[in-house]
Amino acid sequence: MAGLPRKEGVSYSALVLNERGLERAVEAGVDEVCGVVVATETFSQANQRATVDESVQRWRSICEAARTAGIKTAVTVSAACGCPYEGRVDADRVLGIVTELAETQPDELALADTIGVGVPTQVAALFEGAAQRAPGIVLRGHFHNTRNTALANIFAAIEVGVRVFDASLGGVGGCPFAPEATGNVATEDVVYMVHQMGYETGLDLDALIEASTWLEDQLGHRVPSLVAKAGGFSRPA
């Protein structure tokens, strides 16, 4: 964090899974801390060496301490659409976790399709349920594009009122616990779609494409993004 140039209007966040991580994040001067609670026991043990309930309780402590330190808080329910170990995850289980996390009143609460198995109808139903169980809390979508459904899932989430989404430049990334999982949906692909739909993001699509090209050079291979390959298009008047 010390080496990053700070730009006004940008929130610098860090993933924090325990209280020691929070201490380091505070020392580093982050603006926001993000916690994760996995929706299934098997994945939770593999990813965090904790039960789901232990992860929820850990988040309660982190959230309270971060708020005391004046840092924004965000928490994600991971594997909300499916688990690499247990398969499809029951919506009631996911929404039960949402209810518990909403009690901590985070600034933001996300549902993550960590391995990219979700579809639009499932996503819409989950976010509609989450909105009922977490009133007044900003909801965020996190979609991997493993099965080419990420943009469709974002559209479905937009249709039920979600306005915040994770994305990665070029679509790079993955999940070590799901070897076939690809990265988050490409930032430039999302921006192209929502701009064409008439939404404003404050992001420069041409600059994103240029940055994605730079990233390809650094990685030495093509990135998954389609807009990085095809380019943008004129926006509707």
C-alpha positions as CSV (number, residue, x, y, z in Angstrom):
1,M,0.0,0.0,0.0
2,A,2.9,2.4,0.8
3,G,4.0,2.2,-2.8
4,L,0.7,2.9,-4.4
5,P,0.0,6.5,-5.7
6,R,-3.2,7.7,-4.0
7,K,-5.8,9.2,-6.3
8,E,-8.6,11.4,-5.0
9,G,-12.0,9.7,-5.2
10,V,-10.5,6.2,-5.2
11,S,-11.2,3.9,-2.3
12,Y,-8.2,1.6,-1.4
13,S,-9.5,-1.6,0.1
14,A,-7.9,-4.8,1.5
15,L,-9.1,-8.3,2.0
16,V,-9.1,-9.0,5.8
17,L,-9.8,-12.5,7.2
18,N,-8.8,-12.0,10.9
19,E,-7.9,-9.4,13.5
20,R,-4.2,-9.5,12.7
21,G,-5.0,-8.8,9.1
22,L,-7.2,-5.8,10.2
23,E,-4.3,-4.4,12.3
24,R,-2.0,-4.6,9.2
25,A,-4.7,-3.0,7.1
26,V,-5.1,-0.1,9.5
27,E,-1.3,0.4,9.7
28,A,-1.2,0.5,5.9
29,G,-3.8,3.2,5.8
30,V,-6.6,1.5,3.8
31,D,-9.9,3.1,3.3
32,E,-12.0,-0.1,3.4
33,V,-11.6,-3.6,4.7
34,C,-13.4,-6.6,3.0
35,G,-14.2,-9.8,4.8
36,V,-15.4,-13.1,3.4
37,V,-17.8,-15.8,4.7
38,V,-18.0,-18.9,2.6
39,A,-21.5,-20.3,2.2
40,T,-20.6,-24.0,2.7
41,E,-18.8,-25.8,5.4
42,T,-16.4,-27.8,3.2
43,F,-15.2,-24.8,1.2
44,S,-15.0,-22.7,4.4
45,Q,-12.7,-25.2,6.0
46,A,-10.5,-25.5,2.9
47,N,-10.4,-21.7,2.3
48,Q,-10.3,-20.3,5.9
49,R,-9.8,-23.3,8.2
50,A,-13.0,-22.3,10.0
51,T,-16.6,-23.2,10.1
52,V,-19.2,-20.9,8.6
53,D,-20.3,-19.8,12.1
54,E,-16.7,-19.1,13.2
55,S,-16.2,-17.0,10.1
56,V,-19.4,-15.0,10.8
57,Q,-18.3,-14.4,14.4
58,R,-14.8,-13.4,13.2
59,W,-16.4,-10.9,10.9
60,R,-18.4,-9.4,13.7
61,S,-15.2,-8.6,15.6
62,I,-13.5,-7.3,12.4
63,C,-16.4,-5.1,11.5
64,E,-16.7,-3.6,14.9
65,A,-13.0,-2.8,15.2
66,A,-12.8,-1.4,11.7
67,R,-15.8,0.9,12.4
68,T,-14.1,2.1,15.5
69,A,-11.0,2.9,13.4
70,G,-13.1,4.9,11.0
71,I,-12.6,2.4,8.1
72,K,-15.5,1.4,5.8
73,T,-16.5,-2.2,5.9
74,A,-17.6,-4.7,3.2
75,V,-18.3,-8.4,3.5
76,T,-18.9,-11.1,0.9
77,V,-20.8,-14.3,1.0
78,S,-18.6,-16.5,-1.2
79,A,-19.8,-19.5,-3.2
80,A,-23.3,-18.1,-3.1
81,C,-24.3,-19.9,-6.4
82,G,-22.4,-23.1,-6.1
83,C,-19.5,-24.8,-4.3
84,P,-16.6,-26.9,-5.8
85,Y,-17.0,-29.4,-3.0
86,E,-20.8,-29.5,-2.2
87,G,-22.3,-28.5,-5.5
88,R,-25.4,-26.3,-5.7
89,V,-26.0,-24.2,-2.6
90,D,-29.5,-23.8,-1.2
91,A,-30.7,-20.2,-1.4
92,D,-32.1,-20.3,2.1
93,R,-28.7,-21.1,3.4
94,V,-27.1,-18.2,1.6
95,L,-29.8,-15.8,2.7
96,G,-29.5,-17.0,6.3
97,I,-25.9,-16.0,6.3
98,V,-26.9,-12.6,4.7
99,T,-29.3,-12.1,7.6
100,E,-26.5,-12.7,10.2
101,L,-24.1,-10.5,8.4
102,A,-26.6,-7.7,8.0
103,E,-26.8,-7.5,11.8
104,T,-23.3,-6.0,11.7
105,Q,-24.5,-3.2,9.4
106,P,-21.6,-3.3,6.9
107,D,-21.3,-0.5,4.4
108,E,-21.6,-3.1,1.7
109,L,-22.6,-6.7,1.4
110,A,-21.7,-8.8,-1.7
111,L,-22.9,-12.1,-3.1
112,A,-20.2,-13.9,-5.0
113,D,-20.4,-16.6,-7.7
114,T,-16.9,-17.7,-6.9
115,I,-16.7,-20.6,-9.4
116,G,-18.9,-19.2,-12.1
117,V,-21.8,-21.5,-12.0
118,G,-24.7,-19.1,-11.4
119,V,-27.4,-18.1,-13.9
120,P,-29.6,-15.0,-14.2
121,T,-32.7,-16.4,-12.6
122,Q,-30.8,-17.7,-9.6
123,V,-28.9,-14.4,-9.3
124,A,-32.0,-12.3,-9.4
125,A,-33.7,-14.4,-6.8
126,L,-30.7,-14.3,-4.5
127,F,-30.4,-10.5,-4.7
128,E,-34.1,-9.9,-4.2
129,G,-33.9,-12.1,-1.1
130,A,-30.8,-10.3,0.1
131,A,-32.4,-6.9,-0.3
132,Q,-35.2,-8.0,2.0
133,R,-32.8,-9.3,4.6
134,A,-30.3,-6.4,4.4
135,P,-32.4,-3.3,4.1
136,G,-30.4,-0.1,3.7
137,I,-27.2,-1.9,3.0
138,V,-25.5,-1.5,-0.4
139,L,-25.5,-4.8,-2.3
140,R,-22.6,-5.8,-4.6
141,G,-22.3,-8.5,-7.2
142,H,-19.1,-10.6,-7.8
143,F,-19.2,-12.8,-10.8
144,H,-16.6,-15.1,-12.3
145,N,-17.0,-15.8,-16.1
146,T,-16.1,-19.5,-16.0
147,R,-19.1,-20.5,-18.0
148,N,-19.7,-17.3,-19.9
149,T,-22.6,-16.1,-17.7
150,A,-21.1,-13.2,-15.8
151,L,-22.5,-10.4,-18.0
152,A,-25.9,-12.0,-18.1
153,N,-25.8,-12.3,-14.3
154,I,-24.8,-8.7,-13.9
155,F,-27.7,-7.7,-16.1
156,A,-30.1,-9.8,-14.0
157,A,-28.7,-8.1,-10.8
158,I,-29.1,-4.6,-12.3
159,E,-32.7,-5.4,-13.1
160,V,-33.4,-6.1,-9.4
161,G,-31.6,-2.9,-8.3
162,V,-28.0,-3.8,-7.7
163,R,-25.6,-1.0,-8.8
164,V,-22.2,-2.1,-7.6
165,F,-20.1,-4.9,-9.1
166,D,-16.6,-6.3,-8.9
167,A,-14.6,-6.7,-12.1
168,S,-10.9,-7.2,-13.0
169,L,-8.9,-5.6,-15.8
170,G,-8.8,-7.9,-18.8
171,G,-10.8,-10.5,-16.8
172,V,-7.7,-12.0,-15.2
173,G,-7.8,-13.9,-11.9
174,G,-9.1,-17.2,-10.7
175,C,-9.7,-19.4,-7.6
176,P,-7.1,-21.8,-6.3
177,F,-9.9,-24.1,-4.9
178,A,-11.6,-24.3,-8.3
179,P,-8.8,-24.9,-10.9
180,E,-11.1,-24.4,-13.9
181,A,-12.5,-21.1,-12.6
182,T,-11.6,-18.1,-14.6
183,G,-11.1,-14.6,-13.4
184,N,-13.7,-12.0,-12.5
185,V,-15.7,-10.6,-15.4
186,A,-13.5,-8.1,-17.4
187,T,-13.9,-4.5,-16.3
188,E,-13.9,-3.2,-19.8
189,D,-16.6,-5.7,-20.9
190,V,-18.9,-4.6,-18.0
191,V,-18.3,-0.9,-18.7
192,Y,-19.1,-1.4,-22.4
193,M,-22.4,-3.1,-21.6
194,V,-23.6,-0.7,-19.0
195,H,-22.6,2.4,-21.0
196,Q,-24.5,1.0,-24.0
197,M,-27.5,0.5,-21.6
198,G,-27.4,4.2,-20.7
199,Y,-25.7,4.0,-17.3
200,E,-22.8,6.2,-16.2
201,T,-19.8,4.8,-14.5
202,G,-17.3,7.6,-14.5
203,L,-14.8,5.2,-16.2
204,D,-13.1,5.8,-19.5
205,L,-13.6,2.8,-21.7
206,D,-10.8,3.7,-24.1
207,A,-8.4,4.1,-21.2
208,L,-9.5,0.7,-19.8
209,I,-8.8,-1.0,-23.2
210,E,-5.4,0.7,-23.3
211,A,-4.6,-0.6,-19.8
212,S,-5.8,-4.1,-20.8
213,T,-3.4,-4.0,-23.7
214,W,-0.6,-3.0,-21.4
215,L,-1.5,-5.9,-19.0
216,E,-1.3,-8.4,-21.9
217,D,2.2,-7.2,-22.6
218,Q,3.1,-7.6,-19.0
219,L,1.6,-11.1,-18.8
220,G,2.9,-12.3,-22.1
221,H,-0.5,-13.7,-23.3
222,R,-3.9,-12.5,-24.3
223,V,-6.4,-11.7,-21.6
224,P,-10.0,-13.1,-21.6
225,S,-11.7,-9.7,-22.3
226,L,-13.6,-9.5,-25.6
227,V,-13.9,-5.7,-25.6
228,A,-10.2,-5.5,-25.3
229,K,-10.0,-7.4,-28.6
230,A,-12.9,-5.9,-30.5
231,G,-12.8,-2.4,-29.1
232,G,-15.6,-0.1,-28.1
233,F,-18.4,1.4,-30.1
234,S,-20.3,4.7,-30.3
235,R,-22.6,5.2,-27.4
236,P,-26.3,5.9,-27.9
237,A,-27.2,9.6,-28.0
